[in-house]
Amino acid sequence: ARDLFCLSFYLGGMNLIDIMQTDFRKDVLEYSRSKTKGRMQSDSVITFTIPSQAREKYAGGWIKGRGKLDFGYKFTYHNFSQYVTYSLGDLAEELNIDERVTFYSARKSFAQYASEIGIPDGIIDYCLGHSEQNQKELYEYYTKSPAEKADMAISRVIDYVNNPEKYKEYIELRSDIMMMRG
């Protein structure tokens, strides 16, 4: 459960159902969020390079035949999801974390950290697979492709988590600037 949680975080907050349906044989991940498929006029495809930290999480034999993760769990996805959530709750308790920890917490944490280090909302939305209407700046104001921006954003968030001191001055400055606006 811990490794899946980290995998989700390293994949820009990817949902468990999408992780379980993904073919990990390639270095570049392309998927449409299961949650929003068929709800929008066009199903957005999220594309980014799989970070090395994510590869390390499933390199230990999780990938079987068609490139999908396989944990030898023979029950339904729903039961597996409940098992992962239950296990994360146990882990949180063991770590003395008072807040409720669910698989979704990886997604929320990714977005929070990305925001803290100043990654534009449109790029965060792209990584999370939010609707295209929130991603206008991705296409109009930047020269790099959305996938390149996602790669940079994910890399920077992972670096921030691994080296928070490196970003301390920037976060304090940004906080001071935001306080001036109010």
Secondary structure, 3 states (H helix, E strand, C coil): CHHHHHHHHHCCCCCHHHHHHCCCCCCEEEECCCCCCCCCCCCCCEEEECCHHHHHHHCCCCEECCCEECCCCCCCHHHHHHHHHHHHHHHHHHCCCCCCCCCHHHHHHHHHHHHHCCCCHHHHHHHHCCCHHHHHHHHHCCCCCHHHHHHHHHHHHHHHHHCHHHHHHHHHHHHHHHHHHC
